[in-house]
Each structure stands twice: as C-alpha cells, then as structure tokens.
Amino acid sequence: METLPENDTFSALLIGFMGVVIFMLLYFFQSSRKKDSTSVSSIDEKSNWNAEKNGKQSSKSASQPSAKQPKPTTKKDAKSPQFTHEWLACTLKGHTGNVLDIDFSPNGKYLISCDDDRSCFLWFTKDWSVRKAVSSVKVPLQLDHGSRVAFSPDSKAFIVNLYNSRSLAVYKLARSTDDPARKTPLTVSHLSEFQHQDPGDPAELLSLGVASTGGFVMTCYSDTRIKLWSRRGDHLATIDTCHMTNCMAAVSPCGRFVASCGFTPDVKVWEVSLDKSGSGLSGPPARAFELKGHNAQVDGLAFSADSTRMATASKDTTWKLWNIDVRYKLGEDPKLLVTGRFRRDGLCRIALSPDARCVAIATGVSVTVYSCLDASQLAQFSGLHQGAGVSRALFHPRAQFLVTCGSDRHMPVLLNVPGARAAIADCAAKAKSTQSRAQREMFEQELAETRAFLAGHGVATGEAAG
C-alpha cells in the first residue's frame, strides 16, 4: 500500500485544525448575537411595562386626591370587636380562636370559657366594670381544644370536654402562695381525665353539666343519648330521650332533675336519685314530667336558680315560662305561666335569669330580653358577634350581667339593666302589698341593692319621678 509523504501529512492536519477553530468561532459569534438580541428584547418589554404602569399610576393620581389611602382590612382587623352599647360593661378579650362555650361558677366569682385554639380562660367577675382592666388566667390544652365547659358545685374546679380525644378533663383552682406578686391570685392545674365517648362514635357532645350535689356529671349527645357519670369517671346510666335528635340538655340547680329537648315538640324531665354514699345512683333515672305546648322542635331550655321555673324556646317562634314546682309524683302537671313570641333566625338559645324575672333569647346575631311577667320586650342587642352569630347567652348567678359568646374571639359583658329594672318594679309592688314585716324588709333590701348596682354604673333605675 502506498503512503503519503511526511510533509503532506502535516499539511492535512494543519488544515483540519484550522477548520475546527473557524467553526467554533462562528458558533460562539452566532450565540452571542442571539443572547444580545434576547437581552435587548427583555429590556424593551420591561421598559414598556414600566411605562404603562407609570402611566396608569399617573392617571390614577390625577383623578384622585393626594390624601393618604386607608390600609386594606386584614384578618386581624376583621376579628376586632364591633359591638358597642351604653350598657356594655366590658368586653372579654384574650382568646386567639372562636369562643365555643362559657359557664359561671356557682358563687359568681369566675367565668370559664373555651375556644377552638387549644385554650381555656378563667375570668374574674369582680373586674367587670368600665373603669377596671379585666384579669384572667389562661389554661393551655395540650394538642386538643375544648368544646364544652362546666363548673363544679363548689366553684373550685371545672370540667372541659376535649374535642379530639373525646374525654373530660378536670382542672382544679388553687390559691397562689408561692408568689405574692402575681397579677392573679389563682393557679389552675390538671387534676384528672376520663373518656366519655368511643373514638369512632359519630355523635357530637352538645351539653355538659354537673349536679350541685356533686353526685354525677351529665353529657348529652346529638343522637338521643344522655349519659351520667360519677366524679371518678364511672358510667352510671344512659337515658334514651326519644327526641329523634337532641338539641341540648341541662341539670337543674337543685341537682335532682335532668331535662332534655330536641326534634320533638316536648321537653322531658327525669329525676335522678343518688344512693346514701352520694357517689352512685339508687336506681335508674325515672321520668318525672313533660312540658307540652310547643308545636315544633324545642331549641333550648333553662332553669331558674331555685329550680321552680323553666323556660323553653321553640322553632314555632314561641317561648314559654313554666311552673315546675308541682307534685308530679301525684300526677300533677307543670303549669304554663307565660307565652311570648320572638323572631327566630336559625337555631336559638334561651337563658332564664336566676330570679325568673326575664329571659334572654339568642338567635342569629341578636339577643332579645323579654319580661317573664307579661312577655313584653325589654331590650334588644344586635350585632353582638360576627359570622354565624350568638351560640350561648348566660346570666350571672346574681342576675347582674348577661354574657354572650359566638363565632368570634370576644365576649361582650352586658349590664342586666332590663332585669334590674324589672326587679325594682316587682320588689316595689310586693313591698307595698305584703302584710309581713319580714318580707317587706327583704324586698326593700333587694330594692336598695339593685338601685345601688345601677347607680354604680351610671344607669337610671327607670322609676317614675315622685
């Protein structure tokens, strides 16, 4: 085979190398031109966009005054309390979630509240004045939130339903002795806990109550069940209400009765008898009596402080006051005392003042107060809560305040001026008509205390001059 000379081989390699170099230079030159053109295009587009934006801003500035524009409403601003009223004593603020339930201690010194953000708050009612800051104790709930709360009869403990774990946790109140400089004199500690519902149970806990005797704890569910428990968490009894679905249940202040209402138009009341030890039942709960008179679902019920009166509110837009101080064991039926009408805006709740002189009906975003003497409207408070509205209304044990909670983080504390004025009129009439000196002195003392309460908050008594 014939081979190329050495000089010819070197020339061929040199020509090949120069060809590769020329190709690479042409490639990089073309790439650089594309990049430059892209950059210029991007700059031109950005410049055009800025010019259009500046033009829009200039035209907007020319059409509007140069005053400072208000900031957009934030979620925090939307949660701020909007309700104002001349009878608003104060607003309880501190929760970071929507408040779900409230309850007063029997001695009237505390209010307990729970929210959907894993905390409870213990409030001191002595601070409920427009001239004082309201003090409270925050109680964190670990990895859960409370949906219902209830105080113990001695006002030294409270029970909270833990929504996710479906258990009842007991918290104890104690005086703080280690740090005298504490802002609040109480400490709250976890005492015990027991499960009241199976994890797979679809029913929701609607109501929670504790008997004044301390003999049992009541839980009411969204199906037809009411369960009774001992203080240690032992299951005592289950009641089938036969309401088809329950709306709520309550334990009477005397601790003898458990009442329920629901889809059916009647209210059912059971008597709960304890054994001699006071920690168990002497027998199954027995049906005591029923309240019949509504024509539709009964949304709510409430007892008076002495357990002789009951108030009910129904889907038929009527509320009723009943005398339940009857000999039901002899077949005597409760007596209907008053029937009134109200405007219903969805599910309603009713609160009866401890002295049974007025009722408060919460429905929608309003609470209306009615007289238990003639069913007349005494006052109406609108716009108390944002969102879904008022979920609970509760009178102070001494009938001085009315507190509500709803679908926001704040709780308005209202002076119970309608109830105080009704009490003044009632006591004045009874003091004038009674023949008993002891009763007259009792009514006059109540008159003086009620007048002093209103005067202390700068509110007129509503009595006619002279």
Secondary structure as UniProt FT lines:
FT   HELIX           6..63
FT   HELIX           75..78
FT   TURN            86..87
FT   STRAND          88..92
FT   STRAND          99..104
FT   TURN            106..107
FT   STRAND          110..115
FT   STRAND          119..124
FT   HELIX           125..127
FT   TURN            130..131
FT   STRAND          136..140
FT   TURN            142..143
FT   STRAND          146..151
FT   TURN            153..154
FT   STRAND          157..162
FT   TURN            163..166
FT   STRAND          167..175
FT   TURN            180..181
FT   STRAND          186..195
FT   TURN            199..200
FT   STRAND          205..210
FT   TURN            212..213
FT   STRAND          217..221
FT   STRAND          225..229
FT   TURN            231..232
FT   STRAND          235..240
FT   STRAND          246..251
FT   TURN            253..254
FT   STRAND          257..262
FT   STRAND          266..271
FT   TURN            276..277
FT   STRAND          286..292
FT   STRAND          298..303
FT   TURN            305..306
FT   STRAND          309..314
FT   TURN            315..316
FT   STRAND          318..323
FT   HELIX           328..330
FT   STRAND          335..341
FT   STRAND          348..352
FT   TURN            354..355
FT   STRAND          358..363
FT   TURN            364..365
FT   STRAND          366..371
FT   TURN            372..374
FT   STRAND          377..382
FT   TURN            387..388
FT   STRAND          390..395
FT   TURN            397..398
FT   STRAND          401..406
FT   STRAND          411..415
FT   HELIX           417..433
FT   HELIX           437..456
FT   TURN            457..458
//
